[in-house]
């Protein structure tokens, strides 16, 4: 989740509700001054955010300040999130702090974003958890230990899909048969389904960048770019043929 320009700044003052004391333009300036301090002095930025009265600007400013402070002062960042009134700004604040800290335990306070927060933090942790070139089967015991530690039940398919996407995303060529060695059958099936999603993403990228070879022999996998090659697999072959007719080479 990334910060964006508050919607308040995109509308006329008359359409944005009651101006803060000192005028909306004053709050906008205080917001801008506080945000400018974020890279060098997050504490001063937070103090500046606290002086912003209008709720949308104040909440957005505090979220950014908490995220900037989180790497060096987790306690202060958490205090900023706690100071916000309940609602999406508070939920986003905890999401951002958990993301920066890589701490799934904080996601429990992210309200509406709690599940997305856990998945996001878990996905970022995969780089350190799984060695390069790891197979789905070799990853399985590592994941079975790590997934509950990020706040998921072991049978929740979402972290498994995220992890298999990471593992399969490193394969060149893509080989769904490596999923068959995963011990637990539902995980093996999730792995195979994830292989289809990974390949669909690669086809989308080739289409969007104009790199799909429509003039090549459709039956010759070696005629495909390296990123689109796969170990012979009926499901991937069917996906390729369907997408070729549908939107790759209509």
Wavefront OBJ file of the C-alpha trace (Angstrom):
o trace
v 0.000 0.000 0.000
v 1.493 3.319 -1.016
v 0.636 6.860 -0.064
v -1.207 8.954 -2.614
v -2.180 12.591 -2.916
v -5.177 13.086 -0.609
v -8.412 13.443 -2.526
v -9.018 16.640 -0.557
v -6.347 18.400 -2.575
v -8.102 17.480 -5.799
v -11.380 19.287 -5.155
v -12.508 22.865 -4.711
v -12.532 24.061 -1.076
v -16.269 24.696 -1.202
v -16.875 21.045 -2.108
v -14.676 19.583 0.595
v -16.674 20.287 3.705
v -16.052 22.860 6.402
v -12.615 24.490 6.183
v -10.277 24.037 9.137
v -9.536 26.999 11.404
v -7.214 29.312 9.557
v -8.658 28.195 6.222
v -8.228 25.101 4.091
v -5.303 26.651 2.247
v -3.482 26.979 5.569
v -3.973 23.282 6.288
v -2.764 22.384 2.814
v 0.399 24.391 3.430
v 0.940 22.823 6.847
v 0.474 19.395 5.270
v 2.966 20.168 2.500
v 5.511 21.546 4.984
v 5.214 18.447 7.177
v 5.542 16.001 4.283
v 8.654 17.830 3.079
v 10.321 16.995 6.409
v 9.693 13.244 6.162
v 12.977 12.139 4.516
v 15.245 13.970 6.990
v 13.278 14.415 10.206
v 10.215 12.176 10.652
v 9.719 13.373 14.249
v 9.461 16.983 13.127
v 7.188 15.862 10.306
v 4.893 14.146 12.807
v 4.729 17.338 14.878
v 3.827 19.236 11.729
v 1.147 16.667 10.882
v -0.335 17.105 14.329
v -0.960 20.768 13.530
v -3.055 19.862 10.481
v -6.702 20.032 11.490
v -8.699 18.816 8.473
v -9.277 15.081 9.040
v -8.320 13.742 5.599
v -5.104 15.738 5.429
v -4.277 15.022 9.067
v -4.796 11.262 8.688
v -2.810 10.972 5.462
v 0.018 13.020 6.916
v 0.208 10.925 10.085
v 0.222 7.680 8.094
v 3.207 8.894 6.097
v 4.989 10.068 9.245
v 4.453 6.731 10.984
v 5.800 4.824 7.972
v 8.867 7.071 7.798
v 9.518 6.660 11.523
v 8.937 2.895 11.663
v 12.436 1.730 10.620
v 14.153 3.556 13.482
v 11.477 4.011 16.145
v 8.781 1.342 16.116
v 7.295 2.504 19.426
v 6.811 6.072 18.251
v 5.406 4.914 14.902
v 2.915 2.677 16.713
v 1.927 5.580 18.971
v 1.144 7.707 15.927
v -1.133 4.986 14.559
v -2.854 4.631 17.937
v -3.457 8.388 18.069
v -5.599 8.285 14.944
v -9.337 7.924 15.299
v -10.665 4.513 14.234
v -11.186 4.214 10.499
v -9.283 3.643 7.285
v -6.434 6.013 8.126
v -5.730 4.121 11.328
v -5.989 0.778 9.512
v -3.656 1.999 6.775
v -1.223 3.346 9.342
v -0.830 -0.077 10.971
v -0.555 -1.680 7.527
v 2.260 0.662 6.552
v 4.143 0.234 9.825
v 3.819 -3.558 9.663
v 5.039 -3.466 6.063
v 8.082 -1.358 6.861
v 8.911 -3.403 9.960
v 8.215 -6.739 8.260
v 6.170 -7.639 11.325
v 2.984 -9.614 10.672
v 2.039 -9.382 14.357
v 1.175 -5.718 13.811
v -1.299 -6.608 11.067
v -3.873 -7.617 13.659
v -4.412 -3.918 14.315
v -4.860 -3.039 10.630
v -8.622 -3.569 10.734
v -10.054 -3.768 7.226
v -6.557 -4.317 5.842
v -5.474 -7.041 8.289
v -5.537 -9.975 5.869
v -3.978 -7.994 3.026
v -1.328 -6.815 5.464
v -0.406 -10.365 6.504
v -0.194 -11.513 2.894
v 1.895 -8.496 1.968
v 4.374 -8.951 4.813
v 4.527 -12.706 4.201
v 5.156 -12.229 0.481
v 8.047 -9.880 1.218
v 9.492 -12.417 3.655
v 9.675 -15.138 1.013
v 12.906 -13.797 -0.459
v 14.736 -14.484 2.810
v 12.806 -17.650 3.633
v 13.233 -19.557 0.378
v 16.640 -20.082 -1.252
v 17.037 -19.336 -4.979
v 16.006 -22.212 -7.202
v 14.073 -24.007 -4.468
v 11.497 -26.514 -5.728
v 7.865 -26.496 -4.578
v 8.439 -29.752 -2.664
v 11.568 -28.459 -0.933
v 9.746 -25.247 -0.050
v 6.803 -27.109 1.514
v 8.321 -27.874 4.950
v 9.794 -24.374 5.223
v 6.421 -22.861 4.450
v 4.538 -25.169 6.791
v 6.622 -23.737 9.621
v 6.558 -20.098 8.503
v 2.913 -19.673 7.513
v 1.394 -19.983 11.032
v 3.992 -17.519 12.285
v 2.505 -14.899 9.953
v -0.977 -15.306 11.384
v -2.428 -17.838 8.923
v -3.759 -21.290 9.538
v -1.673 -23.970 7.849
v -4.578 -24.937 5.557
v -5.252 -21.370 4.348
v -4.613 -21.547 0.564
v -3.667 -17.882 0.151
v -0.140 -17.911 1.598
v 0.572 -21.182 -0.198
v -0.473 -19.649 -3.511
v 1.647 -16.573 -2.830
v 4.638 -18.757 -1.986
v 4.223 -21.026 -4.992
v 3.950 -17.952 -7.208
v 7.347 -16.869 -5.868
v 8.873 -20.327 -6.416
v 7.406 -20.918 -9.869
v 8.112 -17.353 -10.916
v 11.816 -18.179 -10.789
v 11.522 -21.172 -13.113
v 12.828 -20.907 -16.671
v 11.237 -22.840 -18.275
v 8.116 -23.069 -16.167
v 7.535 -26.676 -15.088
v 4.212 -27.454 -13.361
v 5.262 -31.089 -12.952
v 7.511 -29.984 -10.098
v 4.282 -29.382 -8.149
v 3.502 -33.073 -8.183
v 6.201 -33.791 -5.604
v 4.465 -31.582 -3.025
v 3.366 -34.008 -0.323
v -0.054 -32.626 0.611
v -2.516 -33.039 -2.275
v -4.420 -29.761 -1.844
v -1.128 -27.853 -1.807
v 0.031 -29.684 -4.926
v -3.181 -28.663 -6.666
v -2.760 -25.068 -5.477
v 0.753 -25.157 -6.909
v -0.488 -26.346 -10.306
v -3.212 -23.697 -10.384
v -0.629 -21.096 -9.481
v 1.518 -22.271 -12.418
v -1.373 -21.377 -14.725
v -1.625 -17.933 -13.120
v 2.136 -17.376 -13.470
v 2.045 -18.346 -17.137
v -0.977 -16.154 -17.783
v 0.943 -13.216 -16.303
v 3.862 -13.946 -18.623
v 1.538 -14.051 -21.612
v -0.009 -10.750 -20.552
v 3.426 -9.166 -20.362
v 4.380 -10.502 -23.803
v 1.119 -9.188 -25.252
v 1.411 -5.778 -23.634
v 5.022 -5.325 -24.762
v 4.414 -6.644 -28.269
v 6.784 -9.580 -27.764
v 4.509 -12.506 -28.466
v 5.660 -14.198 -31.727
v 2.372 -14.568 -33.581
v 4.199 -15.609 -36.770
v 5.943 -18.539 -35.090
v 4.788 -22.152 -35.410
v 2.122 -22.434 -32.669
v 3.181 -26.002 -31.895
v 6.880 -25.254 -31.472
v 7.693 -24.291 -27.899
v 11.291 -23.541 -28.868
v 9.985 -20.745 -31.106
v 8.728 -18.903 -28.050
v 10.840 -16.376 -26.149
v 12.680 -17.920 -23.203
v 10.277 -16.317 -20.720
v 7.312 -18.104 -22.348
v 8.769 -21.580 -22.665
v 7.547 -24.386 -20.452
v 8.103 -28.064 -19.906
v 5.433 -29.830 -21.941
v 2.211 -29.734 -19.974
v -1.363 -30.220 -21.276
v -2.878 -27.493 -19.108
v -0.273 -24.904 -20.092
v -0.514 -25.951 -23.740
v -4.306 -25.480 -23.625
v -3.896 -22.084 -21.958
v -1.401 -20.968 -24.602
v -3.659 -22.042 -27.472
v -6.732 -20.426 -25.951
v -4.958 -17.146 -25.263
v -3.356 -17.146 -28.706
v -6.783 -17.211 -30.308
v -8.417 -14.956 -27.737
v -6.138 -11.950 -27.340
v -2.524 -12.678 -28.232
v -2.963 -13.107 -31.976
v -6.655 -12.417 -32.656
l 1 2 3 4 5 6 7 8 9 10 11 12 13 14 15 16 17 18 19 20 21 22 23 24 25 26 27 28 29 30 31 32 33 34 35 36 37 38 39 40 41 42 43 44 45 46 47 48 49 50 51 52 53 54 55 56 57 58 59 60 61 62 63 64 65 66 67 68 69 70 71 72 73 74 75 76 77 78 79 80 81 82 83 84 85 86 87 88 89 90 91 92 93 94 95 96 97 98 99 100 101 102 103 104 105 106 107 108 109 110 111 112 113 114 115 116 117 118 119 120 121 122 123 124 125 126 127 128 129 130 131 132 133 134 135 136 137 138 139 140 141 142 143 144 145 146 147 148 149 150 151 152 153 154 155 156 157 158 159 160 161 162 163 164 165 166 167 168 169 170 171 172 173 174 175 176 177 178 179 180 181 182 183 184 185 186 187 188 189 190 191 192 193 194 195 196 197 198 199 200 201 202 203 204 205 206 207 208 209 210 211 212 213 214 215 216 217 218 219 220 221 222 223 224 225 226 227 228 229 230 231 232 233 234 235 236 237 238 239 240 241 242 243 244 245 246 247 248 249 250
